[in-house]
Each structure stands twice: as structure tokens, then as C-alpha cells.
Amino acid sequence: MEIHFGYALLLTALAGMATVIGSFIGLVVKYPGPKFMGFTLGFSAGVMILISFVEMLPESIRVVGFLPAHTGFFLGMICFFLIDKLVPHDYEGQHDYEEKNQPSNLKRVGLLVALGVGIHNLPEGMATFVSTLENPHLGVAIAVAIAIHNIPEGLAISAPIYAATGSRKQAFFWSFLSGVSEPVGAGLAGLILLPFLTSMVLGWVLAVVAGIMVAISLDELIPVAKTFDTEHTPILGVIIGMAVMAFSLWLLH
């Protein structure tokens, strides 16, 4: 487990810094098409849902048993619900710019999204970290899924701020800052959980994290994807995301 500690932190940091990729897209393109955003968010949701139900929850059931694993799963969903209730965030800066073209509104939207994404990224960092400690292959799969959906998050932060201020530095800084919260979440998980980590504790944590990831996908990623493209691109992204992740898990096994 000690051998994987640094590796887990590195994976989490790389996943979190994917917001920077979205930031660069926002600086270069400003507003990529809605089909791109809908497909990307749907793809990420498909990946996260499949990982949760095919890998994480079954592993938790194997370690702690059926009822405890599902208890942890629903606790994870409730945790995300409470976080989302206390600190809501959205991606409406895209629509706000297109419809209103008001720089002051845009900057406010970008900063609110940065704050919300930063707080929401904390449990994602914990998810990547803990999953990597349990199974490095699973950690890679989760890191990739989180990195994919961090790209449009970085875009949602940088594009409205850049459009409002014309400052590349401000746009990049705020999207970078939101991504840093993922390795911070991993660090907190390491400091709090590492002294107590046993197979039983990891089993519970995997169940909780699976619940968080499913909640993120169903409550955030898919609905937001539909706001960008109301047609079939989001569900196509979900299907392809699940298929790609199923194939990659098959290769790992």
C-alpha cells in the first residue's frame, strides 16, 4: 500500500489538472459546439456509471457483504446530494453569453462555477486516491473518467471569464485553482484514512465513492449534457463511454 501512495497522489493530480485542458480550449475556441459538450459530458457519465456498478460496488460487496456495501453506496449518494444542495453549481455561462452577452454576468458565472467545481472535486480526488490504493488498474480507470469530465468543467470556468475580462491569465488561474482541489482531496483522504486503511475500510469507502460517482453522473453530468444538446448526442456519449470503459476493463482483466 505504501508503494501505491505516491502513485495515487500523482493520478489524482493529473485527473484534477485536466481542467487546464478545458481552460486552453476555452481560451482558443471560446465556445465549442453544443454537440461536443453534450457528447463529452455524456461519455464521462457513461464511464463513471459503468465503473461504479461493474467494478467498485461488486468489489465492495465481496469485501464487506451485500447489505453493508449497498448501505455505503446510498450514503455516498446522500453525501453528494448534501454537497450539491449546499454548494450548487452549473454550466450556464455558455448560454448566458450566447443569449445576454453581458460581461459582468459572465465573470460572475465563471467564478461561481469555479467555486462549485472546486468543492465538488474534493470527493472526486478522494475517489481516485482510495481506489488506486485498493487497485491501481481501477484507479487509472477512475482517473481517466474524472479527467474527461474535468475538461468541460475547465472550459465552463475559463470561457465566460475570458469573454468577460479578455484576460487569459484570470481565465487560466481560476480553472487551474478548481482543479487543484482534487489532489487536495486526495491529501485529506491520505491524512485521515491512511492510518486506518484495512481491506474492510477500503470496501466501505469504495461503496461510498461508487454512490458519489453515480450521483454525479445522474444529477450533474447527464442533465448538463442535455442543456447543451437536447437531441441524441448525450445518450450516444453515455453508450460509447460505457462501451469504451467495458472494453478497457476487459483488457485489464
Secondary structure as GFF3:
##gff-version 3
##sequence-region A 1 253
A	DSSP	alpha_helix	2	16	.	.	.	ID=ss1
A	DSSP	alpha_helix	18	28	.	.	.	ID=ss2
A	DSSP	alpha_helix	34	51	.	.	.	ID=ss3
A	DSSP	pi_helix	52	56	.	.	.	ID=ss4
A	DSSP	alpha_helix	57	64	.	.	.	ID=ss5
A	DSSP	alpha_helix	66	86	.	.	.	ID=ss6
A	DSSP	alpha_helix	93	100	.	.	.	ID=ss7
A	DSSP	alpha_helix	103	134	.	.	.	ID=ss8
A	DSSP	alpha_helix	136	165	.	.	.	ID=ss9
A	DSSP	alpha_helix	168	193	.	.	.	ID=ss10
A	DSSP	three_ten_helix	194	196	.	.	.	ID=ss11
A	DSSP	alpha_helix	199	216	.	.	.	ID=ss12
A	DSSP	pi_helix	217	221	.	.	.	ID=ss13
A	DSSP	alpha_helix	222	228	.	.	.	ID=ss14
A	DSSP	alpha_helix	233	252	.	.	.	ID=ss15
###
